[in-house]
Amino acid sequence: MSRVKVLVTRKLPESALKMLDAFDVTVWPEEETAMPRDLLLKEVADKDAVLTMLSEKVDREFLDSAGRLKLVANMAVGYDNIDVPLCTSRGIVVTNTPGVLTDATADLAFSLLMATARRIPEAEEIVRSQRWKGWSPMFLTGQEVWGTTLGIVGMGRIGEAVARRARGFNMEILYYSRSRKEKVEQELGARFCSLDDLLRNSDYVSIHVPLTSETRGLIGERELKLMKPTAVLVNTSRGPVVDEKALVQALRERWIWGAGLDVFEVEPLPASSPLRELPNVVLLPHIGSATIRTRLRMAETAAGNIKEYLLGRKPLTPVNPQVLKG
């Protein structure tokens, strides 16, 4: 068999790259910085498959530059960076990495909830900067977590995993999703409700929906004003699901008590973002899946999708399986 060509847009662990040994692989050698767009468009021109990150926009310009592309393997569960319908129309398979990052992301979401509720980053900074003067009755008081109400927006794999963690904290669980999850209701006592009712009644709201045309701006000014003034918003899904301008106003004017964010409308978060100046928000650099084991499994799943498909077998996790039937 003649060697086919693969482009990997970021430095990956050796275990993942070894899975592509049968192919002629080009790897962008940087880990923290994305491949420049002009170089990306040049490199993809003669590739049969590309392993992408969320930082790469697989749009019409990209696909027009790709002369013989057969597969796009996204190293993420989400694929809002890819024009899937256009890929499908051109017979290009798109794959993602679902399942492998569920628990890591759920852990991070609950960590954000706890860190925001108990003002942990703020407290640590006070100790590090030697501004701690000693114990006082109401110093750095936060919100209770045990026995409160958690609202989960999007009861998919990650939402369900967060719900399981919430049960350990004796939390009442409300959820809003495209469809009822009777199994989750029976096992975890979760209660299905409208988004408005969830926002009105939850002490914590954790977002776990994909970014689509329907979910973009799902949480805006109206929704934030429905929340309790003591409530905390947690977002580990995609930044544009929340109207960031409205959120800044909500935090400044105390419509809500705080927010924990792992994702933003623009990433990396711009230096000019007013979120940086607010004391009642915890900011993380999109690390929901960032455990050693999970990132290894994500890289290996993405590489495995390429290996299987280019060797004539079905990819592991296709997003548009209808292409495979064509």
N, C-alpha and C positions, 0 to 999 in steps of 0.2 A: 504494500500500500504506500502511495506517495505521501509524504509528510504534509499535513495541512497546517495552516497558520492560526495562531491564537494570540490575542492581545490581552494582557492583564494590566489594569490601569493603576495599580498600587502594589507596593512591595507586600508580599504575603509570606506566611510561615512556610518553611521548606516542605513540610508534610503535604501541603496543598499543591505546591508547585511540582512536586515529584509525581503527582497524579497525572500531570500533563506531559510527561517525558516522551510520549509517543509523537508529540507534535512539535512544530517549530514555534517556540513561545518567545514573545517580546514582552518584557516586564518593565514598567515604569519604576525606577529604583527607589523612589521616595516613599516614605510611609505616612508622613504627616501632611504633605502637600499634594494637591491633585495635579494630574497631567495638564499642562496648558492646552486650552481648547484648540488652538491652531495645530499643535502637534498631534493631539488626539484625532482630529479629522484627517490628518495626513497618514497616521499610522493605521487607522482602521480600513483604509482603502483596499488593502489586499488580504484582509483577515477573514477567516471562516467563522470564527467565534470571538467574542470579547467578554471578559469578566469585568463587570463594572461595579462602582460604588455609587452611593446616593449622590455624590458630587458630580457625576457625569449625566448630562442631559442627552438622552437618546431620543432626539426629535427628528424632524424632517431633514434638517441640515446634516445631522449625523448620518442618517440612513442614506441620504443622497450621496454621501462621501464613501459609503461602504459598498464597494462593488460586488462582493460575493459573500456577504455576511449571511450566516445560517442560524446563529443562535446568540442571544444576549443573556448572560448569566449574571443576575444582580445579586451582590452579596448583602442582602437585606431581606426582611420579610415584606416590606413595602416596596412598591415599584412606581410611585407617582413621578419619578424622574424619567420614566420611559413612556413613550407614546405606544401603548400596547395595541390599540386598534390599527395604527399604521404598520406596525411590525407584522401583525396578523395578515393584513392585506397584501403584504409583500412576501408572505410565506416564511417569516423569521420567527423562530421559537423564542419565547421569553421565559426565563425561570427565576425563582426566588429561593429564599432559605427559610421557609416556615417551620414552626415547631421547635427548632433547635435553640431559639433565643427566648422562648416563652418564660421560663423560670427566672432567668437573669433579669429580664425587663420587669417582671412583676416584683422581684426583690428591690430593684431600683425605684420603682414607683412607690412602694411602701416606705422605702428609705427616705424619699423626698417628702412624703406625707409626714413622717415622724420628725424629720429635720426641720421642716417648716413649722409644724405645730409646736415644737419645743425650742425653737429659735437656736438650734445647735450651731450653725455657722457663725451667727452673731456672738454667741457665748464664747466660742473658741477664740474668735478674734480679740475679744476683750482680754482673755487670759494671755494670748501671745503678745499683745501690745502693752502688757503690764498696766492695764487700766482697771483691773479687778481690785476693789477696795475692801472686799470682805462680804460676808453673808448679810442680806437684809430681807425683810419680809416679802416684798413684792418685786424683788430684783429678777429681771429676765423671766417673768412668768409667761407661760404659754398656754396652749389649749390642751384639754384632755383628749386622749385617743381611745382608751378603754371604754367600751359601752356606748360609743357614739354611733352616728349613722353615716355610712359610706355610700355615696352614689357613684355607680360605675356606668360611664357612657361608652357603650360598645362591649357587649358580653361575648367576645370571641375567645380565643385561647388565652390571651394575656389577661383580658378582663376577668375570666374565670379563675385564673391563677391568683390574681389580686384578691378576688372574693374569698378564696381559700385561706389566704393569709389574714384577711380581716376577721374570719371566724375565730382565729386564735386570740383576737383582741375583743371578743364578745361584741362585735359591731353588728348593728342592723344593716342589712344590705339591700339597697334599692338599685334597680338597673333599668337602663333604656337601651334598646337595641332594635335592629331591623326586624327581628323575629323573636318570639318567646323562646326561652330556654328552659323547658319543663324539667329536664334532668337537674339543672343547676338550682332551680326553685326547690325541688324535692330534697336534694342533697345538702344544700347550704342555706335553705330558708330565704333565698333571695326573692324580692318582690318586684315584679315588672310594673313599670309606671311610665307616664308621659315624661318627656324631658323637662317640662315646666314643673311638674310635681317633684321630680327628682331634685331639681335645683332649689326649690323652696324648702325642702325638708332635710337636705343632707348637710352634715357638718363638714364633710370632705367630699369633693367631686374629683374623680380620677378618670381621665380621658383615654380611651383605647380604641379609637376608630381609625380606619385608613383615610388618607387624604383623597377625596373625590370632589367632583363638582357639587355634590350634595352636602358634603361635610366642611367644605372651605368656609370659614367664618361662622361655623356652627355656634360657637360661643362668642357673642358680641355684647354690645352695651345692654340690650334688653335682657339677655340671659344673665349677665353678671348682676344686674339690679334685682333679679329674682332671688339671688342667693342670700343667705343669712350674713349679717355683718360680722359674724364670728367664724365664717366658713373659710376653708382653704381649697384652692383649685390646684390640681396636680396634672401636668401634661407631659406624657412620655411618648405620645403618638407622632404627630407632625405639627410644626409650629403654626402653619396657616389655618389649622382647625380653630384657633383662637384669634380673635381680632386683637392684635397686640396693642394698638393705640387705645382701644377701649379698656384693655386690661390695665395698662399704665394708669389711666384715669381712675379705675376702680380701686387700685392699690393706693394711689395718692389720696383719694377722697374717702378711703375706708368703706367703700361699698362692701368689700370683703376683707377678711382679716389678713390673708396672705396667699402666696402662690409658690409652688415648687415646679420649676421648669427645666426640662432636659432638652427641649427643642424650641426653635424660634422661627419667625417668618423668614429671616435672613440668617444664614449660617456661614461662617462664624458670626457671632453676635457683634454688630458694628460698635466701634468705640463710642459713637454718638448716641447709642441706645439709652433712653432714659431709664430702662430697667436696671442698669448698672448702679444707679444712684439711689434706688429704693431699698430701705432697710427690711421691708416685709416680703421680700421675694428671695428664694434660693435659686441660684443659677448654676446649671451643670452643662458641660460641653458635649451633649448628645452621646452619653455613655451607657444608655439603657442596656445594651447587650455586651458591655465591656467586662466580661470575665474571661480569663485565659481559656478555659474549656469551651465556652460558647463561641468566642471569636475563632478558635481553631475549627470548631465544627461548622461554622458558617462558611469559612474559607474552603474547607474540604467539601462541603455540600455544593458550593458554587463550581468548584473545579470538577467535582464528580458529575455534575450536570453536563458540563462540556465534554468530558471524557466519554460518557455513555452515548451521547448523541452523535459525536463525531466518529465513534466506532460502530455506528449503525444500530444502536439500541435506544430505547425510550429514555429520555432524561428523567431524573429523579422527581423533580418538583416543577412541572410545567405550569405556567400561568395561563397560557392560551393553547390548551391541548388540541383544539380543533385544527391547528396547523399540522399536527402529526397525522391527522386523518386524511389530509388533502393528497 
